[in-house]
Amino acid sequence: MALDNITIQKRLQESFNDSVVNFHEQHGMLVLEATSDKVHDIIKFLKEDSELNFNFLTDVCGINYAEEVESRQLAVVYHMHNWFDNVRIRIKTYLNIKSPTVDSVTDLFKSANWQERETYDFYGIIFKGHPQLKRILNMDTMESFPLRKDHPMEDGGRTDKDDRFFGRTVHNC
């Protein structure tokens, strides 16, 4: 019998109770929300359970919901894939923007290493237990996180963005 979203949801609810909520389908993919203290265990379960067998971590990324309450302003999203049954799943966990910490999954998937580093680099999310959590694309001396909504769009001190330098003039009509 092929693996379906109802079976996955049932297995997760049986094993993790209230740590997994808000199940729904989006484009045929099961989407759920997990508590940040249990997300590592949930991903491990999805990977190691012989029936579920989510053997590939496709992506780890961050999201900043600036309009949400402080405890839900940052999120980490995990996409996993079961290659045998060609089933995908999305797990989202919310973090407090004041202390955005979640357990690393690098012990489960080596591919999470750079994905978690990139998420840290751009959102400031700390992956506890990561073997080398440091910036991957931005300068080490950078103090802000450029994909957070509170990061300024432009550097106000830059003069090279002045329209006069590009032959453009401002017309007052």
MODELLER restraints for C-alpha pairs under 7 A, 6 or more apart:
rsr = mdl.restraints
at = mdl.atoms
rsr.add(forms.Gaussian(group=physical.xy_distance, feature=features.Distance(at['CA:2:A'], at['CA:85:A']), mean=6.41, stdev=0.5))
rsr.add(forms.Gaussian(group=physical.xy_distance, feature=features.Distance(at['CA:3:A'], at['CA:85:A']), mean=6.31, stdev=0.5))
rsr.add(forms.Gaussian(group=physical.xy_distance, feature=features.Distance(at['CA:5:A'], at['CA:30:A']), mean=5.87, stdev=0.5))
rsr.add(forms.Gaussian(group=physical.xy_distance, feature=features.Distance(at['CA:8:A'], at['CA:52:A']), mean=6.91, stdev=0.5))
rsr.add(forms.Gaussian(group=physical.xy_distance, feature=features.Distance(at['CA:13:A'], at['CA:20:A']), mean=6.53, stdev=0.5))
rsr.add(forms.Gaussian(group=physical.xy_distance, feature=features.Distance(at['CA:19:A'], at['CA:34:A']), mean=5.47, stdev=0.5))
rsr.add(forms.Gaussian(group=physical.xy_distance, feature=features.Distance(at['CA:19:A'], at['CA:35:A']), mean=5.23, stdev=0.5))
rsr.add(forms.Gaussian(group=physical.xy_distance, feature=features.Distance(at['CA:19:A'], at['CA:38:A']), mean=6.63, stdev=0.5))
rsr.add(forms.Gaussian(group=physical.xy_distance, feature=features.Distance(at['CA:20:A'], at['CA:32:A']), mean=6.68, stdev=0.5))
rsr.add(forms.Gaussian(group=physical.xy_distance, feature=features.Distance(at['CA:20:A'], at['CA:33:A']), mean=5.67, stdev=0.5))
rsr.add(forms.Gaussian(group=physical.xy_distance, feature=features.Distance(at['CA:20:A'], at['CA:34:A']), mean=4.59, stdev=0.5))
rsr.add(forms.Gaussian(group=physical.xy_distance, feature=features.Distance(at['CA:20:A'], at['CA:35:A']), mean=6.77, stdev=0.5))
rsr.add(forms.Gaussian(group=physical.xy_distance, feature=features.Distance(at['CA:21:A'], at['CA:32:A']), mean=6.05, stdev=0.5))
rsr.add(forms.Gaussian(group=physical.xy_distance, feature=features.Distance(at['CA:21:A'], at['CA:33:A']), mean=5.25, stdev=0.5))
rsr.add(forms.Gaussian(group=physical.xy_distance, feature=features.Distance(at['CA:21:A'], at['CA:34:A']), mean=6.47, stdev=0.5))
rsr.add(forms.Gaussian(group=physical.xy_distance, feature=features.Distance(at['CA:22:A'], at['CA:32:A']), mean=5.48, stdev=0.5))
rsr.add(forms.Gaussian(group=physical.xy_distance, feature=features.Distance(at['CA:22:A'], at['CA:33:A']), mean=5.78, stdev=0.5))
rsr.add(forms.Gaussian(group=physical.xy_distance, feature=features.Distance(at['CA:23:A'], at['CA:30:A']), mean=6.99, stdev=0.5))
rsr.add(forms.Gaussian(group=physical.xy_distance, feature=features.Distance(at['CA:23:A'], at['CA:31:A']), mean=5.66, stdev=0.5))
rsr.add(forms.Gaussian(group=physical.xy_distance, feature=features.Distance(at['CA:23:A'], at['CA:32:A']), mean=4.52, stdev=0.5))
rsr.add(forms.Gaussian(group=physical.xy_distance, feature=features.Distance(at['CA:24:A'], at['CA:30:A']), mean=5.94, stdev=0.5))
rsr.add(forms.Gaussian(group=physical.xy_distance, feature=features.Distance(at['CA:24:A'], at['CA:31:A']), mean=5.39, stdev=0.5))
rsr.add(forms.Gaussian(group=physical.xy_distance, feature=features.Distance(at['CA:24:A'], at['CA:32:A']), mean=6.64, stdev=0.5))
rsr.add(forms.Gaussian(group=physical.xy_distance, feature=features.Distance(at['CA:25:A'], at['CA:31:A']), mean=5.79, stdev=0.5))
rsr.add(forms.Gaussian(group=physical.xy_distance, feature=features.Distance(at['CA:29:A'], at['CA:88:A']), mean=5.75, stdev=0.5))
rsr.add(forms.Gaussian(group=physical.xy_distance, feature=features.Distance(at['CA:29:A'], at['CA:89:A']), mean=5.67, stdev=0.5))
rsr.add(forms.Gaussian(group=physical.xy_distance, feature=features.Distance(at['CA:30:A'], at['CA:89:A']), mean=5.07, stdev=0.5))
rsr.add(forms.Gaussian(group=physical.xy_distance, feature=features.Distance(at['CA:30:A'], at['CA:90:A']), mean=6.36, stdev=0.5))
rsr.add(forms.Gaussian(group=physical.xy_distance, feature=features.Distance(at['CA:31:A'], at['CA:89:A']), mean=6.02, stdev=0.5))
rsr.add(forms.Gaussian(group=physical.xy_distance, feature=features.Distance(at['CA:31:A'], at['CA:90:A']), mean=4.74, stdev=0.5))
rsr.add(forms.Gaussian(group=physical.xy_distance, feature=features.Distance(at['CA:31:A'], at['CA:91:A']), mean=6.06, stdev=0.5))
rsr.add(forms.Gaussian(group=physical.xy_distance, feature=features.Distance(at['CA:32:A'], at['CA:90:A']), mean=6.43, stdev=0.5))
rsr.add(forms.Gaussian(group=physical.xy_distance, feature=features.Distance(at['CA:32:A'], at['CA:91:A']), mean=5.21, stdev=0.5))
rsr.add(forms.Gaussian(group=physical.xy_distance, feature=features.Distance(at['CA:32:A'], at['CA:92:A']), mean=6.32, stdev=0.5))
rsr.add(forms.Gaussian(group=physical.xy_distance, feature=features.Distance(at['CA:33:A'], at['CA:91:A']), mean=5.74, stdev=0.5))
rsr.add(forms.Gaussian(group=physical.xy_distance, feature=features.Distance(at['CA:33:A'], at['CA:92:A']), mean=4.79, stdev=0.5))
rsr.add(forms.Gaussian(group=physical.xy_distance, feature=features.Distance(at['CA:33:A'], at['CA:93:A']), mean=5.71, stdev=0.5))
rsr.add(forms.Gaussian(group=physical.xy_distance, feature=features.Distance(at['CA:34:A'], at['CA:91:A']), mean=6.61, stdev=0.5))
rsr.add(forms.Gaussian(group=physical.xy_distance, feature=features.Distance(at['CA:34:A'], at['CA:92:A']), mean=6.09, stdev=0.5))
rsr.add(forms.Gaussian(group=physical.xy_distance, feature=features.Distance(at['CA:34:A'], at['CA:93:A']), mean=5.14, stdev=0.5))
rsr.add(forms.Gaussian(group=physical.xy_distance, feature=features.Distance(at['CA:35:A'], at['CA:93:A']), mean=5.79, stdev=0.5))
rsr.add(forms.Gaussian(group=physical.xy_distance, feature=features.Distance(at['CA:36:A'], at['CA:93:A']), mean=5.49, stdev=0.5))
rsr.add(forms.Gaussian(group=physical.xy_distance, feature=features.Distance(at['CA:36:A'], at['CA:94:A']), mean=6.62, stdev=0.5))
rsr.add(forms.Gaussian(group=physical.xy_distance, feature=features.Distance(at['CA:36:A'], at['CA:95:A']), mean=6.97, stdev=0.5))
rsr.add(forms.Gaussian(group=physical.xy_distance, feature=features.Distance(at['CA:36:A'], at['CA:102:A']), mean=5.96, stdev=0.5))
rsr.add(forms.Gaussian(group=physical.xy_distance, feature=features.Distance(at['CA:40:A'], at['CA:103:A']), mean=6.20, stdev=0.5))
rsr.add(forms.Gaussian(group=physical.xy_distance, feature=features.Distance(at['CA:40:A'], at['CA:105:A']), mean=6.25, stdev=0.5))
rsr.add(forms.Gaussian(group=physical.xy_distance, feature=features.Distance(at['CA:44:A'], at['CA:108:A']), mean=6.77, stdev=0.5))
rsr.add(forms.Gaussian(group=physical.xy_distance, feature=features.Distance(at['CA:46:A'], at['CA:52:A']), mean=5.85, stdev=0.5))
rsr.add(forms.Gaussian(group=physical.xy_distance, feature=features.Distance(at['CA:46:A'], at['CA:53:A']), mean=6.15, stdev=0.5))
rsr.add(forms.Gaussian(group=physical.xy_distance, feature=features.Distance(at['CA:46:A'], at['CA:54:A']), mean=5.42, stdev=0.5))
rsr.add(forms.Gaussian(group=physical.xy_distance, feature=features.Distance(at['CA:47:A'], at['CA:53:A']), mean=5.12, stdev=0.5))
rsr.add(forms.Gaussian(group=physical.xy_distance, feature=features.Distance(at['CA:47:A'], at['CA:54:A']), mean=4.51, stdev=0.5))
rsr.add(forms.Gaussian(group=physical.xy_distance, feature=features.Distance(at['CA:47:A'], at['CA:55:A']), mean=5.26, stdev=0.5))
rsr.add(forms.Gaussian(group=physical.xy_distance, feature=features.Distance(at['CA:53:A'], at['CA:82:A']), mean=5.82, stdev=0.5))
rsr.add(forms.Gaussian(group=physical.xy_distance, feature=features.Distance(at['CA:54:A'], at['CA:80:A']), mean=6.11, stdev=0.5))
rsr.add(forms.Gaussian(group=physical.xy_distance, feature=features.Distance(at['CA:54:A'], at['CA:81:A']), mean=5.28, stdev=0.5))
rsr.add(forms.Gaussian(group=physical.xy_distance, feature=features.Distance(at['CA:54:A'], at['CA:82:A']), mean=4.12, stdev=0.5))
rsr.add(forms.Gaussian(group=physical.xy_distance, feature=features.Distance(at['CA:55:A'], at['CA:81:A']), mean=6.44, stdev=0.5))
rsr.add(forms.Gaussian(group=physical.xy_distance, feature=features.Distance(at['CA:55:A'], at['CA:82:A']), mean=5.58, stdev=0.5))
rsr.add(forms.Gaussian(group=physical.xy_distance, feature=features.Distance(at['CA:56:A'], at['CA:80:A']), mean=5.65, stdev=0.5))
rsr.add(forms.Gaussian(group=physical.xy_distance, feature=features.Distance(at['CA:56:A'], at['CA:81:A']), mean=5.14, stdev=0.5))
rsr.add(forms.Gaussian(group=physical.xy_distance, feature=features.Distance(at['CA:56:A'], at['CA:82:A']), mean=6.53, stdev=0.5))
rsr.add(forms.Gaussian(group=physical.xy_distance, feature=features.Distance(at['CA:57:A'], at['CA:79:A']), mean=6.11, stdev=0.5))
rsr.add(forms.Gaussian(group=physical.xy_distance, feature=features.Distance(at['CA:57:A'], at['CA:80:A']), mean=4.54, stdev=0.5))
rsr.add(forms.Gaussian(group=physical.xy_distance, feature=features.Distance(at['CA:57:A'], at['CA:81:A']), mean=6.44, stdev=0.5))
rsr.add(forms.Gaussian(group=physical.xy_distance, feature=features.Distance(at['CA:57:A'], at['CA:109:A']), mean=6.79, stdev=0.5))
rsr.add(forms.Gaussian(group=physical.xy_distance, feature=features.Distance(at['CA:58:A'], at['CA:79:A']), mean=5.29, stdev=0.5))
rsr.add(forms.Gaussian(group=physical.xy_distance, feature=features.Distance(at['CA:58:A'], at['CA:80:A']), mean=5.33, stdev=0.5))
rsr.add(forms.Gaussian(group=physical.xy_distance, feature=features.Distance(at['CA:58:A'], at['CA:81:A']), mean=6.61, stdev=0.5))
rsr.add(forms.Gaussian(group=physical.xy_distance, feature=features.Distance(at['CA:59:A'], at['CA:78:A']), mean=5.71, stdev=0.5))
rsr.add(forms.Gaussian(group=physical.xy_distance, feature=features.Distance(at['CA:59:A'], at['CA:79:A']), mean=5.11, stdev=0.5))
rsr.add(forms.Gaussian(group=physical.xy_distance, feature=features.Distance(at['CA:60:A'], at['CA:76:A']), mean=6.92, stdev=0.5))
rsr.add(forms.Gaussian(group=physical.xy_distance, feature=features.Distance(at['CA:60:A'], at['CA:77:A']), mean=5.67, stdev=0.5))
rsr.add(forms.Gaussian(group=physical.xy_distance, feature=features.Distance(at['CA:60:A'], at['CA:78:A']), mean=4.72, stdev=0.5))
rsr.add(forms.Gaussian(group=physical.xy_distance, feature=features.Distance(at['CA:60:A'], at['CA:79:A']), mean=6.65, stdev=0.5))
rsr.add(forms.Gaussian(group=physical.xy_distance, feature=features.Distance(at['CA:60:A'], at['CA:112:A']), mean=6.86, stdev=0.5))
rsr.add(forms.Gaussian(group=physical.xy_distance, feature=features.Distance(at['CA:60:A'], at['CA:115:A']), mean=5.54, stdev=0.5))
rsr.add(forms.Gaussian(group=physical.xy_distance, feature=features.Distance(at['CA:60:A'], at['CA:116:A']), mean=6.49, stdev=0.5))
rsr.add(forms.Gaussian(group=physical.xy_distance, feature=features.Distance(at['CA:61:A'], at['CA:76:A']), mean=5.69, stdev=0.5))
rsr.add(forms.Gaussian(group=physical.xy_distance, feature=features.Distance(at['CA:61:A'], at['CA:77:A']), mean=5.36, stdev=0.5))
rsr.add(forms.Gaussian(group=physical.xy_distance, feature=features.Distance(at['CA:61:A'], at['CA:78:A']), mean=6.83, stdev=0.5))
rsr.add(forms.Gaussian(group=physical.xy_distance, feature=features.Distance(at['CA:61:A'], at['CA:115:A']), mean=6.85, stdev=0.5))
rsr.add(forms.Gaussian(group=physical.xy_distance, feature=features.Distance(at['CA:61:A'], at['CA:119:A']), mean=5.62, stdev=0.5))
rsr.add(forms.Gaussian(group=physical.xy_distance, feature=features.Distance(at['CA:62:A'], at['CA:75:A']), mean=5.58, stdev=0.5))
rsr.add(forms.Gaussian(group=physical.xy_distance, feature=features.Distance(at['CA:62:A'], at['CA:76:A']), mean=4.58, stdev=0.5))
rsr.add(forms.Gaussian(group=physical.xy_distance, feature=features.Distance(at['CA:62:A'], at['CA:77:A']), mean=6.15, stdev=0.5))
rsr.add(forms.Gaussian(group=physical.xy_distance, feature=features.Distance(at['CA:62:A'], at['CA:119:A']), mean=5.63, stdev=0.5))
rsr.add(forms.Gaussian(group=physical.xy_distance, feature=features.Distance(at['CA:62:A'], at['CA:123:A']), mean=6.56, stdev=0.5))
rsr.add(forms.Gaussian(group=physical.xy_distance, feature=features.Distance(at['CA:63:A'], at['CA:74:A']), mean=5.73, stdev=0.5))
rsr.add(forms.Gaussian(group=physical.xy_distance, feature=features.Distance(at['CA:63:A'], at['CA:75:A']), mean=5.15, stdev=0.5))
rsr.add(forms.Gaussian(group=physical.xy_distance, feature=features.Distance(at['CA:63:A'], at['CA:76:A']), mean=6.49, stdev=0.5))
rsr.add(forms.Gaussian(group=physical.xy_distance, feature=features.Distance(at['CA:64:A'], at['CA:73:A']), mean=5.62, stdev=0.5))
rsr.add(forms.Gaussian(group=physical.xy_distance, feature=features.Distance(at['CA:64:A'], at['CA:74:A']), mean=4.66, stdev=0.5))
rsr.add(forms.Gaussian(group=physical.xy_distance, feature=features.Distance(at['CA:64:A'], at['CA:75:A']), mean=6.53, stdev=0.5))
rsr.add(forms.Gaussian(group=physical.xy_distance, feature=features.Distance(at['CA:64:A'], at['CA:148:A']), mean=5.81, stdev=0.5))
rsr.add(forms.Gaussian(group=physical.xy_distance, feature=features.Distance(at['CA:64:A'], at['CA:149:A']), mean=6.61, stdev=0.5))
rsr.add(forms.Gaussian(group=physical.xy_distance, feature=features.Distance(at['CA:65:A'], at['CA:73:A']), mean=4.60, stdev=0.5))
rsr.add(forms.Gaussian(group=physical.xy_distance, feature=features.Distance(at['CA:65:A'], at['CA:74:A']), mean=6.03, stdev=0.5))
rsr.add(forms.Gaussian(group=physical.xy_distance, feature=features.Distance(at['CA:66:A'], at['CA:73:A']), mean=5.51, stdev=0.5))
rsr.add(forms.Gaussian(group=physical.xy_distance, feature=features.Distance(at['CA:66:A'], at['CA:149:A']), mean=6.17, stdev=0.5))
rsr.add(forms.Gaussian(group=physical.xy_distance, feature=features.Distance(at['CA:70:A'], at['CA:96:A']), mean=5.67, stdev=0.5))
rsr.add(forms.Gaussian(group=physical.xy_distance, feature=features.Distance(at['CA:70:A'], at['CA:97:A']), mean=5.92, stdev=0.5))
rsr.add(forms.Gaussian(group=physical.xy_distance, feature=features.Distance(at['CA:71:A'], at['CA:95:A']), mean=5.85, stdev=0.5))
rsr.add(forms.Gaussian(group=physical.xy_distance, feature=features.Distance(at['CA:71:A'], at['CA:96:A']), mean=3.83, stdev=0.5))
rsr.add(forms.Gaussian(group=physical.xy_distance, feature=features.Distance(at['CA:71:A'], at['CA:97:A']), mean=6.45, stdev=0.5))
rsr.add(forms.Gaussian(group=physical.xy_distance, feature=features.Distance(at['CA:72:A'], at['CA:94:A']), mean=5.14, stdev=0.5))
rsr.add(forms.Gaussian(group=physical.xy_distance, feature=features.Distance(at['CA:72:A'], at['CA:95:A']), mean=5.50, stdev=0.5))
rsr.add(forms.Gaussian(group=physical.xy_distance, feature=features.Distance(at['CA:72:A'], at['CA:96:A']), mean=5.65, stdev=0.5))
rsr.add(forms.Gaussian(group=physical.xy_distance, feature=features.Distance(at['CA:73:A'], at['CA:95:A']), mean=6.67, stdev=0.5))
rsr.add(forms.Gaussian(group=physical.xy_distance, feature=features.Distance(at['CA:73:A'], at['CA:96:A']), mean=6.25, stdev=0.5))
rsr.add(forms.Gaussian(group=physical.xy_distance, feature=features.Distance(at['CA:73:A'], at['CA:97:A']), mean=5.70, stdev=0.5))
rsr.add(forms.Gaussian(group=physical.xy_distance, feature=features.Distance(at['CA:74:A'], at['CA:94:A']), mean=5.77, stdev=0.5))
rsr.add(forms.Gaussian(group=physical.xy_distance, feature=features.Distance(at['CA:74:A'], at['CA:95:A']), mean=5.11, stdev=0.5))
rsr.add(forms.Gaussian(group=physical.xy_distance, feature=features.Distance(at['CA:74:A'], at['CA:96:A']), mean=6.39, stdev=0.5))
rsr.add(forms.Gaussian(group=physical.xy_distance, feature=features.Distance(at['CA:74:A'], at['CA:97:A']), mean=5.80, stdev=0.5))
rsr.add(forms.Gaussian(group=physical.xy_distance, feature=features.Distance(at['CA:75:A'], at['CA:92:A']), mean=6.58, stdev=0.5))
rsr.add(forms.Gaussian(group=physical.xy_distance, feature=features.Distance(at['CA:75:A'], at['CA:93:A']), mean=5.43, stdev=0.5))
rsr.add(forms.Gaussian(group=physical.xy_distance, feature=features.Distance(at['CA:75:A'], at['CA:94:A']), mean=4.24, stdev=0.5))
rsr.add(forms.Gaussian(group=physical.xy_distance, feature=features.Distance(at['CA:75:A'], at['CA:95:A']), mean=5.64, stdev=0.5))
rsr.add(forms.Gaussian(group=physical.xy_distance, feature=features.Distance(at['CA:76:A'], at['CA:92:A']), mean=5.77, stdev=0.5))
rsr.add(forms.Gaussian(group=physical.xy_distance, feature=features.Distance(at['CA:76:A'], at['CA:93:A']), mean=5.44, stdev=0.5))
rsr.add(forms.Gaussian(group=physical.xy_distance, feature=features.Distance(at['CA:76:A'], at['CA:94:A']), mean=6.57, stdev=0.5))
rsr.add(forms.Gaussian(group=physical.xy_distance, feature=features.Distance(at['CA:77:A'], at['CA:90:A']), mean=6.89, stdev=0.5))
rsr.add(forms.Gaussian(group=physical.xy_distance, feature=features.Distance(at['CA:77:A'], at['CA:91:A']), mean=5.70, stdev=0.5))
rsr.add(forms.Gaussian(group=physical.xy_distance, feature=features.Distance(at['CA:77:A'], at['CA:92:A']), mean=4.46, stdev=0.5))
rsr.add(forms.Gaussian(group=physical.xy_distance, feature=features.Distance(at['CA:77:A'], at['CA:93:A']), mean=6.58, stdev=0.5))
rsr.add(forms.Gaussian(group=physical.xy_distance, feature=features.Distance(at['CA:78:A'], at['CA:90:A']), mean=5.68, stdev=0.5))
rsr.add(forms.Gaussian(group=physical.xy_distance, feature=features.Distance(at['CA:78:A'], at['CA:91:A']), mean=5.09, stdev=0.5))
rsr.add(forms.Gaussian(group=physical.xy_distance, feature=features.Distance(at['CA:78:A'], at['CA:92:A']), mean=6.36, stdev=0.5))
rsr.add(forms.Gaussian(group=physical.xy_distance, feature=features.Distance(at['CA:79:A'], at['CA:89:A']), mean=5.79, stdev=0.5))
rsr.add(forms.Gaussian(group=physical.xy_distance, feature=features.Distance(at['CA:79:A'], at['CA:90:A']), mean=4.61, stdev=0.5))
rsr.add(forms.Gaussian(group=physical.xy_distance, feature=features.Distance(at['CA:79:A'], at['CA:91:A']), mean=6.49, stdev=0.5))
rsr.add(forms.Gaussian(group=physical.xy_distance, feature=features.Distance(at['CA:80:A'], at['CA:88:A']), mean=5.70, stdev=0.5))
rsr.add(forms.Gaussian(group=physical.xy_distance, feature=features.Distance(at['CA:80:A'], at['CA:89:A']), mean=5.35, stdev=0.5))
rsr.add(forms.Gaussian(group=physical.xy_distance, feature=features.Distance(at['CA:80:A'], at['CA:90:A']), mean=6.52, stdev=0.5))
rsr.add(forms.Gaussian(group=physical.xy_distance, feature=features.Distance(at['CA:81:A'], at['CA:87:A']), mean=5.79, stdev=0.5))
rsr.add(forms.Gaussian(group=physical.xy_distance, feature=features.Distance(at['CA:81:A'], at['CA:88:A']), mean=4.43, stdev=0.5))
rsr.add(forms.Gaussian(group=physical.xy_distance, feature=features.Distance(at['CA:81:A'], at['CA:89:A']), mean=6.49, stdev=0.5))
rsr.add(forms.Gaussian(group=physical.xy_distance, feature=features.Distance(at['CA:82:A'], at['CA:88:A']), mean=6.24, stdev=0.5))
rsr.add(forms.Gaussian(group=physical.xy_distance, feature=features.Distance(at['CA:95:A'], at['CA:101:A']), mean=6.96, stdev=0.5))
rsr.add(forms.Gaussian(group=physical.xy_distance, feature=features.Distance(at['CA:100:A'], at['CA:125:A']), mean=5.04, stdev=0.5))
rsr.add(forms.Gaussian(group=physical.xy_distance, feature=features.Distance(at['CA:100:A'], at['CA:126:A']), mean=6.01, stdev=0.5))
rsr.add(forms.Gaussian(group=physical.xy_distance, feature=features.Distance(at['CA:101:A'], at['CA:125:A']), mean=5.92, stdev=0.5))
rsr.add(forms.Gaussian(group=physical.xy_distance, feature=features.Distance(at['CA:101:A'], at['CA:126:A']), mean=4.63, stdev=0.5))
rsr.add(forms.Gaussian(group=physical.xy_distance, feature=features.Distance(at['CA:101:A'], at['CA:127:A']), mean=5.92, stdev=0.5))
rsr.add(forms.Gaussian(group=physical.xy_distance, feature=features.Distance(at['CA:101:A'], at['CA:128:A']), mean=6.61, stdev=0.5))
rsr.add(forms.Gaussian(group=physical.xy_distance, feature=features.Distance(at['CA:102:A'], at['CA:126:A']), mean=6.38, stdev=0.5))
rsr.add(forms.Gaussian(group=physical.xy_distance, feature=features.Distance(at['CA:102:A'], at['CA:127:A']), mean=5.18, stdev=0.5))
rsr.add(forms.Gaussian(group=physical.xy_distance, feature=features.Distance(at['CA:102:A'], at['CA:128:A']), mean=5.90, stdev=0.5))
rsr.add(forms.Gaussian(group=physical.xy_distance, feature=features.Distance(at['CA:103:A'], at['CA:127:A']), mean=5.23, stdev=0.5))
rsr.add(forms.Gaussian(group=physical.xy_distance, feature=features.Distance(at['CA:103:A'], at['CA:128:A']), mean=4.60, stdev=0.5))
rsr.add(forms.Gaussian(group=physical.xy_distance, feature=features.Distance(at['CA:103:A'], at['CA:129:A']), mean=6.39, stdev=0.5))
rsr.add(forms.Gaussian(group=physical.xy_distance, feature=features.Distance(at['CA:104:A'], at['CA:127:A']), mean=4.70, stdev=0.5))
rsr.add(forms.Gaussian(group=physical.xy_distance, feature=features.Distance(at['CA:104:A'], at['CA:128:A']), mean=5.40, stdev=0.5))
rsr.add(forms.Gaussian(group=physical.xy_distance, feature=features.Distance(at['CA:104:A'], at['CA:129:A']), mean=5.55, stdev=0.5))
rsr.add(forms.Gaussian(group=physical.xy_distance, feature=features.Distance(at['CA:104:A'], at['CA:130:A']), mean=5.42, stdev=0.5))
rsr.add(forms.Gaussian(group=physical.xy_distance, feature=features.Distance(at['CA:105:A'], at['CA:112:A']), mean=6.41, stdev=0.5))
rsr.add(forms.Gaussian(group=physical.xy_distance, feature=features.Distance(at['CA:106:A'], at['CA:112:A']), mean=5.19, stdev=0.5))
rsr.add(forms.Gaussian(group=physical.xy_distance, feature=features.Distance(at['CA:106:A'], at['CA:113:A']), mean=5.66, stdev=0.5))
rsr.add(forms.Gaussian(group=physical.xy_distance, feature=features.Distance(at['CA:106:A'], at['CA:130:A']), mean=6.51, stdev=0.5))
rsr.add(forms.Gaussian(group=physical.xy_distance, feature=features.Distance(at['CA:116:A'], at['CA:127:A']), mean=6.90, stdev=0.5))
rsr.add(forms.Gaussian(group=physical.xy_distance, feature=features.Distance(at['CA:117:A'], at['CA:133:A']), mean=5.70, stdev=0.5))
rsr.add(forms.Gaussian(group=physical.xy_distance, feature=features.Distance(at['CA:117:A'], at['CA:134:A']), mean=6.24, stdev=0.5))
rsr.add(forms.Gaussian(group=physical.xy_distance, feature=features.Distance(at['CA:117:A'], at['CA:135:A']), mean=6.29, stdev=0.5))
rsr.add(forms.Gaussian(group=physical.xy_distance, feature=features.Distance(at['CA:117:A'], at['CA:136:A']), mean=6.11, stdev=0.5))
rsr.add(forms.Gaussian(group=physical.xy_distance, feature=features.Distance(at['CA:118:A'], at['CA:136:A']), mean=5.99, stdev=0.5))
rsr.add(forms.Gaussian(group=physical.xy_distance, feature=features.Distance(at['CA:119:A'], at['CA:125:A']), mean=6.48, stdev=0.5))
rsr.add(forms.Gaussian(group=physical.xy_distance, feature=features.Distance(at['CA:120:A'], at['CA:126:A']), mean=6.05, stdev=0.5))
rsr.add(forms.Gaussian(group=physical.xy_distance, feature=features.Distance(at['CA:121:A'], at['CA:135:A']), mean=4.87, stdev=0.5))
rsr.add(forms.Gaussian(group=physical.xy_distance, feature=features.Distance(at['CA:121:A'], at['CA:136:A']), mean=6.44, stdev=0.5))
rsr.add(forms.Gaussian(group=physical.xy_distance, feature=features.Distance(at['CA:121:A'], at['CA:138:A']), mean=6.81, stdev=0.5))
rsr.add(forms.Gaussian(group=physical.xy_distance, feature=features.Distance(at['CA:121:A'], at['CA:145:A']), mean=6.48, stdev=0.5))
rsr.add(forms.Gaussian(group=physical.xy_distance, feature=features.Distance(at['CA:122:A'], at['CA:145:A']), mean=4.79, stdev=0.5))
rsr.add(forms.Gaussian(group=physical.xy_distance, feature=features.Distance(at['CA:122:A'], at['CA:146:A']), mean=5.37, stdev=0.5))
rsr.add(forms.Gaussian(group=physical.xy_distance, feature=features.Distance(at['CA:122:A'], at['CA:147:A']), mean=5.22, stdev=0.5))
rsr.add(forms.Gaussian(group=physical.xy_distance, feature=features.Distance(at['CA:123:A'], at['CA:145:A']), mean=5.17, stdev=0.5))
rsr.add(forms.Gaussian(group=physical.xy_distance, feature=features.Distance(at['CA:123:A'], at['CA:146:A']), mean=7.00, stdev=0.5))
rsr.add(forms.Gaussian(group=physical.xy_distance, feature=features.Distance(at['CA:123:A'], at['CA:147:A']), mean=5.80, stdev=0.5))
rsr.add(forms.Gaussian(group=physical.xy_distance, feature=features.Distance(at['CA:123:A'], at['CA:148:A']), mean=5.76, stdev=0.5))
rsr.add(forms.Gaussian(group=physical.xy_distance, feature=features.Distance(at['CA:124:A'], at['CA:145:A']), mean=5.91, stdev=0.5))
rsr.add(forms.Gaussian(group=physical.xy_distance, feature=features.Distance(at['CA:145:A'], at['CA:151:A']), mean=6.82, stdev=0.5))
rsr.add(forms.Gaussian(group=physical.xy_distance, feature=features.Distance(at['CA:163:A'], at['CA:169:A']), mean=6.53, stdev=0.5))
